[in-house]
């Protein structure tokens, strides 16, 4: 649910010139620091001391002495930590984001065993740290190639200066090669696609403004980027994280990148890669592996702000069933609440007995129910949640009293999730609510935190606030701006909301105080992250089940606890395009369970757009239709044409659920994104570095949607190799790395699977619980016309209610799948780990389809586990020729033929190793 007051303000004001200032080259400030001493530490790191060279008061006084700590924390991860040498500074709390602690401050400035005056290397296994002493600068190089990845040294020709470190202004820059491709630095809506665009603004500060605002700080803060370089046909990726929660501007100029931060420390982590997948693996090993998701969460979700009563929700569920459109989860925005208050039920529109009856009904079918929770707790002396919160002293303070704000209930206080007592109280409120309504997950919204008012406010006397008429987001409190402290009005103005608005605008006052005196100024962008942690703990404590949480605001590490949707988008052709880039960025951020509101949150999509959006959205990792209170109804059954597209696209999604769930497992153990840019699988294929209109699911399923009005074809890039249409396995594309024009009439989305893959699929269904128990099919893909080759795949199965997603607990099975073709002999086999669970569930493989074979498919002898099956009537083997489209015309000599072999009627237990082989016939 959106606070619509800022939906358009940024766009409108930018027209009048409010966004132009970012194009200016930043002035150089000061002369930097000199390294006055450095020594090796007992744990194998470096400890240095820096002294400012020439003081100035631009943006405040310089901090005179800094402590430098450098350490190779793993073979692939280097940390460079710079802070005030004499005074403890704010850092992201170690209990919130667990990691190795930096060295404590040394009291004796300047004492050392070793003083160095020339550039010196500090090598690790893969990365090399080097430094210059006067002015101090550092560089990070790749050991295997010698290439410089990050270099802060500055000379007169550079558009940036040396490092600056003041209390409320930190600046540091790096040189970059112009041909480097950068990705990340969010959350923002990037109109130019996934690749960072020189001179676009990148401001990081969690803010409730609509995602339709381009190049503005949105709901999450992720100060991390991936850098992909292609040198001589070899690709190398690395990643850079600045672990800092303060507001910042990042200026990317193409040949340089500059951070301007309004507090905290420089805490850099460098991840050596060298592949995009290994970069994300290394990154999530530090910030937290993505949360395991329950199986049902990969089904389709339906929501709307404006389901006024329970009967409307019941009708929606039944209409999906009647339309034969898959649906796993039905959601409520705040319509179920009593007066918009958290953890309550509206006794008239959502009476508890009838709601429980409805939930029993859908739970019996295998469906789930999720509701929204906003952080603001209504100030109401008769409201138990408020009473218990006050008794436990859990709210953020201003001038010693709970900070007063306004959100949907009217006047609210914000819980302080940095306080352990708040986490316990929040968990208890979740428990109480779950006893009232057995919800299956929680949706935490407005947690940037969003506030309809600004400044220090009081509840007005003599009038009702809110009045109950007009938009609910108009501030009705009596408020005064707060500018009396340097925390409310810092010397450097980040480009907040794309307009340099005050950082306390429409949020918690930045001079408000959290637990142990922590300032909102420092902790602002951690609010949604800390709420996700508290909500995860509360849900997991209920019944020991695997939690599902959807959070709008995110930070580094949020993926360990929550999924994300991309916020308040618009039902336009531009927004459907933007959704792909944002989704792919969150995979890089370690939040792989992500998607956008299908058909747009507001105002009203066209029928054609909604067709195309469900075709795309059916392949988002998180797939949900959601609409605004003021928008017309847009459930997928509202149009016959959209219902047809939904049955087609979601029908394929539900067949792919075992593959998606296996990707969920891979994400949890290695950080691998579910939805990936093409360069994750094809890093040396530089043609795909900017592709933002297609994406991969896992390593090998390519989605190529129609994203433009009135189009019935799509121009899709196919990296080199063979690709098979998932909707028609006979349709084959052999590419040398070119674009192809594909037919895409209204109800068609093109989805292809790459060669050398074994794709586990099932038969689908209308609910994931039913789809999950259908027999398996394995799709085996070789290069078209292959006479030799190898294919592989994976399958992970478990009890998805268990909190952990792991092998060895007796409730999970993992299967490695292999296939080879050599000398016309085709072999397909499995290697099962922990097969007991799959055997108990009775899962079987009923069909194996092998694509891309050379030969006629005649005169074969099929064997399974060493025994001939020629006399088994229920096993059928059929062969058919595939249609191969290549880059070359037939008269240019490419006349390859490719066969599809289908073996049906099998009954192979998934939980038991199997081996199958046959010999292909020879062309006559």
C-alpha positions in Angstrom: 0.0 0.0 0.0 1.4 3.4 -1.0 1.5 6.7 0.7 0.6 8.6 -2.5 1.6 12.1 -1.5 5.0 11.6 -3.1 4.0 9.5 -6.0 4.5 12.3 -8.6 6.2 15.1 -6.7 9.7 14.2 -7.7 8.8 13.8 -11.4 7.0 17.1 -11.4 9.6 19.1 -9.6 12.5 17.8 -11.7 10.7 19.3 -14.8 11.4 22.7 -13.2 15.1 22.1 -12.9 15.4 20.5 -9.5 17.5 17.6 -10.6 20.1 19.2 -12.8 22.8 20.0 -10.2 24.2 16.4 -10.1 25.8 16.8 -13.5 28.4 19.2 -12.1 32.0 17.9 -11.5 32.6 17.8 -7.8 35.1 20.2 -6.4 38.2 18.9 -4.8 38.3 19.3 -1.0 41.5 19.4 1.0 44.8 17.7 0.4 43.9 14.3 1.9 45.9 12.3 4.5 49.4 11.0 4.9 50.2 7.6 6.3 52.4 8.1 9.3 52.8 4.6 10.5 51.9 1.0 9.6 52.5 -2.4 11.1 51.5 -6.0 10.8 48.9 -7.3 13.2 49.1 -10.6 15.0 46.1 -11.9 13.0 47.9 -11.2 9.7 46.4 -7.8 8.8 47.8 -4.3 8.6 47.2 -1.5 11.0 48.0 2.0 10.0 47.6 5.6 11.2 46.7 8.5 9.0 47.1 12.2 9.7 45.3 15.0 7.8 47.6 17.1 5.7 45.8 20.4 5.6 42.7 21.2 7.6 39.7 22.9 6.1 36.1 23.5 7.2 34.2 22.7 4.0 31.3 20.5 5.3 32.8 20.7 8.8 36.2 20.1 10.4 38.5 17.2 9.3 39.0 14.4 11.7 42.8 14.7 12.3 43.8 11.1 12.9 42.4 8.0 11.3 43.0 4.3 11.9 43.4 2.0 8.9 42.9 -1.7 9.2 43.4 -4.0 6.2 42.8 -7.8 6.2 42.4 -10.6 3.8 39.5 -12.2 5.6 39.2 -15.1 3.1 40.9 -16.2 -0.1 38.6 -14.0 -2.1 37.6 -11.2 0.3 39.6 -8.2 1.3 38.5 -5.7 3.9 39.7 -2.1 4.2 38.4 -0.3 7.3 39.1 3.4 8.0 37.7 5.2 11.0 38.5 7.9 13.5 41.6 6.8 15.5 40.6 8.6 18.7 36.8 8.2 19.0 34.4 5.4 18.3 32.1 6.1 15.3 28.8 4.7 14.2 29.0 1.5 12.2 26.3 -1.0 11.1 25.7 -2.9 14.4 27.6 -6.2 14.6 24.7 -8.0 16.2 22.4 -6.9 13.3 24.9 -7.9 10.6 27.2 -10.5 12.2 30.8 -10.3 10.8 34.4 -10.2 12.0 35.0 -7.2 14.2 37.4 -4.5 13.1 40.4 -3.9 15.4 39.7 -1.8 18.4 41.1 1.8 18.4 44.8 2.2 19.4 45.5 4.8 22.0 49.1 5.6 21.0 48.8 7.5 17.7 52.0 7.2 15.7 53.8 4.3 17.5 54.7 1.5 15.1 57.2 -1.1 14.4 57.4 -0.1 10.7 57.1 3.2 8.9 56.9 3.0 5.1 57.3 5.8 2.6 56.9 4.0 -0.7 54.1 2.0 -2.4 54.0 -1.4 -0.8 52.0 -4.6 -1.6 50.0 -6.7 0.8 49.1 -9.8 -1.2 46.4 -12.4 -0.5 45.4 -15.5 -2.4 43.5 -13.6 -5.1 43.6 -9.9 -4.3 46.5 -7.5 -3.6 46.2 -4.4 -1.5 48.8 -1.7 -2.1 49.1 1.8 -0.7 50.9 5.1 -1.3 51.8 7.2 1.8 51.7 10.9 0.9 48.9 11.6 0.1 47.5 8.3 1.3 45.8 6.3 -1.3 45.2 2.6 -1.8 44.6 0.2 -4.7 43.3 -3.3 -5.0 44.6 -5.5 -7.8 43.7 -9.0 -9.1 46.7 -11.2 -8.4 46.2 -13.6 -11.4 46.0 -10.8 -14.0 47.6 -7.8 -12.4 44.5 -5.7 -13.3 43.7 -2.8 -10.9 40.1 -3.2 -9.6 40.0 -0.1 -7.3 42.4 2.8 -7.0 41.8 5.9 -4.8 44.9 7.8 -5.7 44.3 11.2 -7.3 46.3 13.5 -9.5 45.7 16.9 -11.0 44.0 15.4 -14.1 41.4 13.5 -12.1 37.9 15.0 -11.7 38.0 14.0 -8.0 40.3 14.8 -5.1 41.9 12.8 -2.3 40.1 11.1 0.6 38.0 13.3 2.9 37.0 12.3 6.4 34.9 14.6 8.5 32.2 13.9 11.1 29.4 14.4 8.6 31.1 14.2 5.3 33.2 11.3 3.9 34.4 11.3 0.3 36.5 8.7 -1.6 36.9 7.9 -5.2 38.2 5.2 -7.5 39.5 5.2 -11.1 37.7 2.9 -13.4 38.4 1.7 -17.0 35.8 3.1 -19.4 34.9 -0.4 -20.7 34.0 -1.8 -17.3 30.4 -2.7 -16.9 28.9 -1.9 -13.5 25.7 -3.2 -11.9 24.1 -2.5 -8.5 23.9 0.5 -6.3 20.2 0.5 -5.4 17.4 0.6 -4.8 16.4 2.8 -7.8 14.4 2.6 -11.0 17.0 2.7 -13.8 15.5 3.9 -17.1 18.7 2.9 -19.0 18.5 -0.7 -17.9 20.5 -2.9 -15.5 24.0 -1.5 -16.4 24.9 1.6 -14.5 24.8 4.7 -16.7 27.4 7.4 -16.4 26.2 10.7 -14.9 22.9 9.2 -13.7 22.5 10.0 -9.9 22.7 7.1 -7.5 21.5 8.2 -4.0 21.1 5.6 -1.3 18.7 6.5 1.6 15.6 4.5 2.3 12.7 6.6 1.1 8.9 6.1 0.5 8.5 7.6 -2.9 6.9 5.7 -5.8 9.1 3.5 -7.9 7.9 5.5 -10.9 10.4 8.1 -9.9 13.5 7.5 -12.0 17.1 7.6 -10.6 15.9 8.5 -7.1 16.5 6.9 -3.8 13.8 4.4 -3.2 12.8 1.9 -0.5 16.1 0.0 0.0 19.8 0.9 0.4 22.4 -1.4 -1.1 25.8 0.3 -1.4 27.4 -2.5 -3.5 28.3 -2.9 -7.1 29.5 -5.6 -9.4 32.2 -4.8 -12.0 32.4 -7.0 -15.0 35.4 -6.6 -17.4 36.2 -8.4 -20.6 39.9 -8.4 -21.6 41.0 -10.3 -24.7 37.9 -12.5 -24.6 38.4 -13.4 -20.9 35.8 -12.1 -18.4 36.5 -11.2 -14.8 34.0 -10.0 -12.3 34.5 -8.5 -8.8 32.3 -6.7 -6.4 32.7 -3.7 -4.0 30.6 -3.2 -0.8 30.8 0.0 1.2 29.2 -1.2 4.4 27.8 2.1 5.7 24.1 2.8 6.6 24.3 6.6 6.3 22.8 8.5 3.5 25.1 8.8 0.5 25.4 10.0 -3.1 27.5 7.8 -5.5 28.7 9.6 -8.6 29.6 7.3 -11.5 31.3 9.2 -14.3 32.3 6.2 -16.5 36.0 6.5 -15.8 35.6 7.1 -12.0 33.2 6.5 -9.1 32.9 8.8 -6.1 31.2 8.2 -2.8 29.9 11.1 -0.7 28.6 9.9 2.6 27.1 11.9 5.5 28.5 9.8 8.4 29.8 6.5 9.6 33.1 5.0 8.4 34.7 3.6 5.3 34.3 -0.1 5.6 35.1 -1.6 2.2 34.8 -5.2 1.3 36.3 -6.4 -2.0 35.1 -9.7 -3.5 37.4 -11.2 -6.0 35.1 -13.4 -8.0 36.2 -14.0 -10.8 32.8 -15.1 -12.1 29.5 -13.2 -11.5 28.2 -16.3 -9.6 31.3 -16.6 -7.4 31.0 -12.9 -6.6 27.4 -13.3 -5.3 28.5 -16.4 -3.4 31.3 -14.5 -1.7 29.1 -11.5 -1.0 26.3 -13.6 0.6 28.8 -15.6 2.6 29.5 -12.3 4.4 26.0 -10.6 4.5 23.9 -13.7 4.9 22.6 -16.4 2.6 19.2 -15.8 1.1 16.3 -17.2 3.2 14.8 -20.6 2.4 11.4 -20.0 1.0 8.4 -22.3 1.5 7.4 -24.2 -1.7 4.0 -22.5 -1.9 5.6 -19.0 -2.0 6.8 -19.9 -5.5 3.1 -20.2 -6.6 1.0 -17.3 -7.8 -0.2 -14.6 -5.3 -3.2 -12.3 -5.6 -3.6 -9.0 -3.6 -5.4 -5.7 -3.7 -5.7 -2.7 -1.5 -9.5 -2.4 -1.4 -10.9 -5.9 -0.7 -13.5 -4.2 1.5 -14.9 -7.3 3.1 -14.3 -11.0 3.4 -17.0 -11.9 0.8 -14.9 -10.1 -1.8 -11.9 -12.1 -0.9 -13.9 -15.3 -1.1 -15.2 -14.4 -4.5 -11.7 -13.7 -5.8 -10.5 -17.2 -4.7 -13.5 -18.8 -6.3 -13.2 -16.8 -9.5 -9.6 -17.9 -9.9 -10.7 -21.5 -9.5 -13.6 -21.1 -12.0 -11.2 -19.5 -14.5 -8.7 -22.4 -14.0 -5.9 -20.0 -13.2 -3.4 -21.2 -10.7 -3.5 -19.4 -7.3 -1.6 -20.3 -4.1 -1.8 -17.3 -1.9 -4.5 -14.7 -1.2 -3.5 -11.4 0.5 -5.1 -8.6 2.4 -3.8 -5.1 2.4 -5.1 -3.2 5.5 -8.7 -3.8 4.7 -8.9 -6.6 7.3 -7.8 -4.2 10.1 -9.9 -2.4 12.7 -9.2 1.3 11.9 -5.9 0.5 10.1 -4.4 -0.8 13.4 -1.8 -3.5 13.3 -2.6 -7.0 14.6 -6.4 -6.3 14.6 -9.5 -7.5 12.7 -12.4 -5.4 11.5 -15.3 -7.1 13.4 -17.8 -6.0 10.7 -16.1 -6.6 7.4 -13.8 -9.4 8.5 -15.6 -11.1 11.5 -13.3 -13.7 13.0 -15.6 -16.7 12.9 -16.3 -16.3 9.2 -12.6 -15.5 8.5 -11.5 -18.7 10.4 -14.1 -20.7 8.4 -12.7 -19.3 5.1 -9.1 -20.0 6.2 -9.9 -23.6 7.2 -11.4 -24.0 3.7 -8.4 -22.6 1.7 -5.9 -24.3 4.0 -7.5 -27.6 3.4 -7.0 -27.0 -0.3 -3.4 -26.1 0.2 -3.8 -22.3 -0.2 -2.2 -19.7 2.1 -3.2 -16.3 3.5 -0.9 -13.3 4.1 -1.7 -9.9 5.6 0.0 -6.5 5.8 1.6 -5.1 8.9 3.0 -1.5 9.0 5.5 -0.4 11.7 3.5 2.6 13.0 1.5 1.7 16.1 -1.7 3.7 16.6 -1.6 6.0 19.6 -4.8 4.8 21.3 -5.2 4.2 25.0 -7.7 1.4 24.4 -5.5 -0.5 21.9 -3.7 -3.4 23.5 -0.7 -3.4 21.2 -0.1 0.3 22.0 -0.6 -0.4 25.7 1.9 -3.2 25.8 4.3 -1.2 23.7 4.2 1.7 26.1 4.5 -0.6 29.1 7.7 -2.1 27.6 9.1 1.2 26.5 9.7 0.0 22.9 9.3 3.2 20.8 11.8 5.6 19.2 12.2 8.7 21.3 12.5 12.5 20.7 13.3 14.8 23.6 12.7 11.8 25.9 9.2 11.0 24.7 8.0 8.6 21.9 8.4 10.3 18.5 4.9 11.1 17.2 4.2 10.5 13.5 1.2 9.9 11.3 0.5 6.9 9.0 -2.7 5.1 8.2 -4.2 4.7 11.7 -3.5 8.4 12.3 -1.1 9.4 15.1 1.5 6.6 15.6 4.7 5.7 17.4 7.4 3.7 15.7 8.9 0.6 17.4 12.7 0.7 17.9 13.8 -2.6 16.5 17.4 -2.0 17.7 16.1 -2.6 21.2 16.0 -6.2 22.3 12.9 -5.5 24.4 11.2 -4.3 21.2 12.1 -7.5 19.4 10.5 -9.6 22.2 7.4 -7.4 22.3 7.0 -7.6 18.5 7.3 -11.4 18.6 4.7 -11.5 21.3 2.3 -9.4 19.2 2.9 -11.7 16.3 2.1 -14.7 18.5 -1.1 -13.0 19.8 -2.2 -12.1 16.3 -1.5 -15.6 15.0 -3.8 -17.0 17.7 -6.4 -14.6 16.5 -5.8 -15.3 12.8 -3.6 -18.2 11.6 -1.8 -16.2 8.8 0.9 -18.0 6.8 3.2 -15.1 6.5 3.6 -11.3 7.0 4.0 -8.4 4.7 5.9 -5.5 6.3 5.3 -2.3 4.4 5.9 1.5 5.0 9.2 0.6 6.8 11.6 3.1 5.3 10.0 4.5 7.7 7.2 6.4 6.0 5.6 9.3 7.8 2.8 11.5 6.4 4.1 14.4 8.5 7.5 16.1 8.9 9.1 17.4 12.1 8.0 17.5 15.7 4.3 17.0 15.9 1.5 17.0 18.4 -2.0 15.7 18.3 -4.3 18.7 17.6 -6.9 19.6 20.1 -10.5 20.1 19.2 -10.4 18.2 15.9 -10.5 14.7 14.7 -7.2 13.5 13.1 -7.5 12.0 10.6 -11.0 13.3 9.8 -12.0 10.2 7.9 -12.7 12.1 4.7 -10.3 12.7 1.8 -7.0 10.9 1.2 -5.6 9.2 4.3 -2.1 10.5 3.6 -2.7 14.2 4.3 -0.9 15.2 7.5 -3.4 16.4 10.1 -1.1 16.7 13.1 0.3 20.0 14.3 3.9 20.0 13.2 7.0 22.2 13.3 10.1 21.7 11.3 13.2 20.6 13.2 16.4 22.3 12.1 18.0 23.0 15.4 20.6 20.2 15.2 23.3 19.3 12.7 21.6 15.8 12.4 18.5 17.4 11.0 20.3 19.8 8.8 23.7 18.3 7.8 26.3 20.4 6.0 26.2 18.2 2.9 22.8 17.6 1.3 22.5 14.2 -0.4 20.1 14.2 -3.3 17.2 12.9 -1.2 14.1 12.1 -3.2 15.9 13.4 -6.3 15.4 16.9 -5.0 17.8 17.4 -2.1 14.9 17.5 0.3 15.7 17.5 4.0 16.6 13.9 5.1 14.0 14.1 7.8 11.2 14.9 5.3 8.2 12.6 5.6 10.1 10.1 7.8 11.4 9.9 11.4 13.2 13.0 12.5 16.9 12.3 12.1 17.7 13.7 15.6 15.3 11.1 17.1 17.0 8.5 19.3 17.0 4.7 19.3 18.2 2.2 21.9 21.5 3.2 23.7 21.4 6.7 22.1 21.8 5.6 18.5 20.7 8.4 16.2 18.0 8.0 13.5 20.5 10.0 11.4 22.8 6.9 11.4 20.3 4.1 11.6 17.6 5.4 9.3 18.3 3.0 6.4 18.4 0.0 8.8 14.8 0.4 9.9 13.2 -2.1 7.5 16.1 -4.5 7.8 15.8 -4.5 11.6 12.1 -5.0 11.4 12.6 -8.0 9.0 14.9 -9.6 11.5 12.4 -9.1 14.4 9.5 -10.4 12.2 11.5 -13.4 11.1 12.3 -14.3 14.7 8.7 -13.8 15.7 7.3 -16.0 12.9 9.8 -18.7 13.4 9.0 -18.9 17.1 5.4 -19.6 16.4 5.3 -23.2 15.3 8.9 -23.8 14.2 7.8 -23.4 10.6 9.8 -21.7 7.7 8.8 -18.1 7.7 7.7 -16.0 4.7 8.1 -12.3 5.0 7.7 -9.7 2.3 9.4 -6.4 3.0 9.4 -3.1 1.1 12.5 -1.6 2.7 15.7 -3.6 2.5 19.4 -3.2 3.3 22.5 -5.2 3.0 21.7 -8.7 4.4 17.9 -8.4 4.1 17.7 -11.4 1.8 18.6 -13.6 4.8 15.2 -12.9 6.2 12.8 -11.6 3.6 11.5 -11.4 0.1 11.0 -8.1 -1.7 8.6 -6.5 -4.1 9.6 -3.4 -6.1 7.0 -1.1 -4.6 4.5 1.2 -6.1 4.9 0.9 -9.9 2.6 2.1 -12.6 0.5 0.2 -15.2 2.6 1.5 -18.1 4.8 -0.1 -20.8 7.8 1.7 -19.4 7.2 0.2 -15.9 7.0 -3.3 -17.2 10.5 -2.8 -18.7 11.9 -1.2 -15.5 10.7 -4.2 -13.5 13.3 -6.5 -15.1 16.3 -4.4 -14.2 15.2 -3.9 -10.6 14.5 -7.7 -10.2 18.0 -8.5 -11.6 19.7 -6.0 -9.3 18.1 -7.6 -6.2 19.6 -10.9 -7.2 23.0 -9.2 -7.1 22.1 -7.7 -3.7 21.4 -11.2 -2.3 17.6 -10.8 -2.3 16.7 -13.4 -5.0 13.0 -13.7 -4.0 11.7 -10.6 -5.8 9.1 -9.4 -8.2 7.0 -6.4 -9.2 3.3 -5.8 -8.9 2.0 -7.5 -12.0 -0.2 -5.3 -14.2 1.0 -2.3 -12.2 -0.1 -0.9 -8.8 -1.9 2.1 -10.3 -3.8 3.6 -12.0 -5.3 1.2 -14.6 -3.5 -1.1 -17.0 -4.8 -1.7 -20.5 -6.0 -5.2 -21.3 -3.0 -5.7 -23.7 -0.5 -4.6 -21.1 -2.0 -6.9 -18.5 -1.7 -9.8 -21.0 2.0 -9.1 -21.5 2.7 -8.4 -17.8 1.3 -11.8 -16.6 3.3 -13.5 -19.3 6.4 -11.8 -17.9 5.4 -11.9 -14.2 4.7 -15.6 -14.3 8.5 -15.9 -14.4 9.4 -13.4 -11.7 10.8 -15.3 -8.7 8.0 -13.7 -6.6 4.9 -13.6 -8.7 2.0 -11.4 -7.4 -0.8 -9.3 -8.9 -1.4 -6.2 -6.7 -3.5 -3.1 -7.3 -4.2 0.3 -5.7 -7.4 1.2 -3.8 -8.3 3.7 -6.4 -7.6 1.4 -9.5 -10.2 -0.7 -11.3 -10.2 -4.4 -10.5 -7.4 -6.2 -12.3 -7.4 -9.8 -11.2 -6.3 -12.0 -14.0 -9.8 -13.3 -14.7 -11.3 -9.8 -15.3 -10.5 -10.1 -19.0 -10.9 -13.4 -21.0 -7.8 -12.6 -23.0 -5.7 -12.1 -19.8 -7.1 -15.2 -18.3 -5.9 -17.2 -21.4 -2.4 -15.7 -21.1 -2.4 -16.4 -17.4 -3.3 -20.1 -17.9 -0.6 -20.4 -20.5 2.3 -18.6 -18.6 1.4 -19.7 -15.1 0.7 -23.2 -16.4 4.4 -23.3 -17.4 5.5 -21.8 -14.2 3.7 -24.5 -12.2 5.4 -27.2 -14.3 8.7 -25.5 -13.5 8.1 -25.4 -9.8 10.6 -28.2 -9.0 13.3 -26.3 -11.0 12.4 -23.0 -9.2 12.5 -24.7 -5.8 15.9 -26.2 -6.6 17.1 -22.6 -7.5 15.7 -21.5 -4.2 17.9 -24.1 -2.6 20.9 -23.0 -4.6 20.3 -19.4 -3.6 20.2 -20.5 0.0 23.5 -22.4 0.0 25.5 -20.2 -2.5 23.6 -16.9 -3.0 23.0 -17.7 -6.7 20.1 -15.5 -7.9 17.0 -17.2 -9.1 16.5 -14.6 -11.9 19.9 -13.7 -13.5 21.2 -11.4 -16.2 22.4 -13.3 -19.2 26.1 -12.5 -18.4 25.9 -14.8 -15.4 25.9 -17.8 -17.7 27.7 -16.2 -20.6 30.3 -13.8 -19.0 32.6 -13.7 -22.0 29.7 -12.8 -24.4 30.0 -9.0 -24.1 27.0 -8.5 -26.4 24.7 -9.5 -23.5 26.2 -7.1 -20.9 23.5 -4.5 -21.4 20.6 -6.8 -22.0 17.8 -5.7 -19.7 14.7 -7.0 -21.6 15.5 -10.7 -21.2 16.7 -12.8 -18.2 17.6 -16.3 -17.2 16.0 -18.4 -14.6 18.9 -20.3 -13.1 21.7 -21.0 -15.6 19.7 -22.1 -18.6 16.0 -21.0 -18.9 15.8 -17.9 -21.0 12.7 -15.6 -20.8 12.1 -13.2 -23.7 8.9 -11.2 -23.1 7.1 -8.7 -25.2 7.5 -5.3 -23.6 6.0 -2.9 -26.2 2.5 -2.0 -27.1 1.1 -3.5 -30.3 4.0 -5.9 -30.9 3.4 -9.5 -32.0 7.1 -10.3 -32.4 10.1 -10.0 -30.0 13.7 -9.4 -30.9 15.6 -11.7 -28.6 19.3 -12.2 -28.2 20.4 -15.8 -28.1 24.0 -16.4 -26.8 26.0 -19.0 -28.8 24.6 -22.5 -28.7 21.4 -24.4 -29.1 18.1 -23.3 -27.5 14.8 -25.2 -27.3 11.4 -23.7 -26.9 9.8 -24.9 -23.7 6.3 -24.5 -25.1 7.2 -26.5 -28.3 10.3 -28.7 -27.8 10.6 -29.4 -31.5 11.3 -25.7 -32.1 15.1 -25.3 -32.0 17.4 -22.3 -32.4 21.1 -22.7 -33.1 22.8 -19.4 -32.6 26.2 -18.0 -33.0 25.3 -15.1 -30.7 22.7 -13.2 -32.7 19.3 -11.6 -32.3 16.3 -13.5 -33.6 12.8 -12.2 -34.4 10.4 -14.5 -32.6 6.6 -14.8 -33.1 4.8 -13.6 -30.0 1.1 -13.3 -30.6 -0.9 -12.0 -27.6 -1.0 -15.1 -25.5 2.5 -16.3 -26.2 5.7 -15.7 -24.2 9.0 -17.2 -25.5 10.8 -19.3 -23.0 13.8 -21.4 -24.1 16.1 -23.9 -22.4 19.8 -24.1 -23.2 21.9 -27.1 -24.4 23.7 -29.4 -21.9 20.8 -29.0 -19.4 18.6 -31.5 -17.6 15.4 -29.7 -16.5 13.2 -31.3 -13.9 9.5 -30.6 -14.4 6.2 -31.8 -13.2 2.7 -31.7 -14.7 1.5 -28.5 -13.1 -1.8 -27.8 -11.4 -3.9 -25.0 -9.9 -2.2 -25.1 -6.5 1.4 -25.9 -5.8 0.5 -28.6 -3.2 -1.3 -30.6 -5.9 1.3 -29.8 -8.6 4.1 -31.0 -6.3 2.7 -34.6 -6.1 2.4 -35.2 -9.9 5.0 -37.3 -11.8 8.2 -35.9 -13.0 9.5 -35.3 -16.5 13.1 -34.7 -17.3 14.0 -32.6 -20.3 17.5 -33.4 -21.5 19.1 -31.0 -24.0 22.2 -31.6 -26.1 23.5 -29.3 -28.9 21.4 -29.8 -32.0 22.5 -32.9 -34.0 24.9 -33.9 -31.3 27.0 -37.0 -31.8 28.6 -36.5 -28.4 27.9 -34.3 -25.4 27.1 -34.1 -21.7 24.1 -32.6 -19.9 23.4 -32.2 -16.2 20.8 -30.9 -13.8 19.9 -30.9 -10.2 16.7 -31.5 -8.1 16.2 -30.6 -4.5 13.1 -31.8 -2.5 12.3 -31.3 1.1 9.6 -30.7 3.8 9.2 -27.0 3.1 7.7 -26.3 6.5 10.9 -27.0 8.2 12.9 -23.8 9.1 16.1 -25.1 7.7 16.8 -26.0 4.1 19.5 -28.6 4.4 20.5 -32.2 3.7 21.0 -34.8 6.4 17.9 -34.1 8.5 15.9 -37.1 7.1 13.4 -34.7 5.4 15.2 -33.8 2.2 16.5 -35.4 -1.0 19.1 -34.1 -3.5 19.5 -35.6 -6.9 22.3 -35.0 -9.4 21.1 -35.7 -13.0 23.5 -36.6 -15.8 23.2 -37.6 -19.5 25.8 -38.3 -22.2 25.7 -39.2 -25.9 28.8 -40.8 -27.4 29.1 -43.1 -30.4 25.3 -42.9 -30.7 24.9 -44.4 -27.3 22.7 -42.3 -25.1 22.8 -42.6 -21.3 20.7 -40.9 -18.6 21.3 -41.5 -14.9 20.9 -40.1 -11.5 23.0 -39.9 -8.4 20.8 -39.5 -5.3 21.8 -38.2 -1.9 19.4 -38.8 1.1 16.9 -40.7 -1.0 14.7 -41.8 1.9 12.5 -38.6 1.9 11.7 -38.8 -1.8 10.9 -42.5 -1.5 8.6 -41.9 1.4 6.7 -39.2 -0.6 6.4 -41.6 -3.6 7.8 -39.2 -6.3 8.5 -40.9 -9.6 9.9 -40.0 -13.0 7.2 -40.8 -15.6 8.8 -39.4 -18.8 12.2 -38.5 -20.1 12.6 -36.3 -23.2 16.0 -36.0 -24.9 16.5 -33.2 -27.4 19.2 -32.6 -30.0 20.2 -36.1 -30.9 21.8 -37.2 -34.2 20.4 -40.3 -35.8 17.0 -41.7 -36.8 15.6 -43.0 -33.6 15.1 -46.4 -35.2 16.4 -49.9 -34.2 17.2 -49.1 -30.5 17.5 -51.3 -27.5 16.3 -49.5 -24.3 17.8 -50.6 -21.0 16.9 -49.4 -17.5 19.2 -50.3 -14.7 20.8 -52.9 -16.9 17.6 -54.7 -17.9 15.9 -54.5 -21.3 12.5 -53.0 -21.3 11.6 -54.0 -24.9 9.0 -56.4 -23.5 7.4 -53.9 -21.1 4.2 -52.7 -22.9 3.6 -49.5 -20.8 7.0 -48.0 -21.7 6.9 -46.2 -25.0 9.7 -44.6 -27.0 8.9 -42.2 -29.8 11.2 -40.3 -32.1 10.5 -37.2 -34.0 12.5 -34.7 -36.0 13.0 -31.2 -34.6 12.8 -28.0 -36.6 16.2 -26.3 -36.5 16.6 -22.6 -37.2 20.3 -21.7 -37.6 22.2 -18.5 -38.5 23.0 -20.0 -41.9 20.9 -20.7 -44.9 20.7 -24.3 -46.1 22.5 -23.4 -49.3 25.4 -22.2 -47.1 25.9 -25.7 -45.9 24.1 -26.0 -42.5 21.7 -28.8 -43.0 22.0 -30.4 -39.6 19.2 -32.6 -38.4 18.2 -33.1 -34.8 16.0 -35.7 -33.2 13.7 -35.6 -30.1 13.3 -38.9 -28.3 10.5 -39.3 -25.7 10.3 -42.2 -23.3 7.0 -42.4 -21.6 5.3 -44.8 -19.2 8.3 -45.0 -16.8 8.0 -45.4 -13.1 11.4 -44.5 -11.8 11.5 -43.6 -8.1 13.1 -40.1 -7.7 14.7 -41.3 -4.4 16.6 -44.2 -6.0 19.6 -44.1 -8.4 18.6 -45.1 -12.0 20.5 -45.6 -15.2 19.0 -45.7 -18.7 20.6 -46.2 -22.0 19.9 -46.9 -25.7 21.6 -46.7 -29.0 20.4 -44.4 -31.7 19.6 -45.7 -35.1 21.6 -44.6 -38.2 20.2 -42.4 -40.9 19.2 -44.4 -44.0 
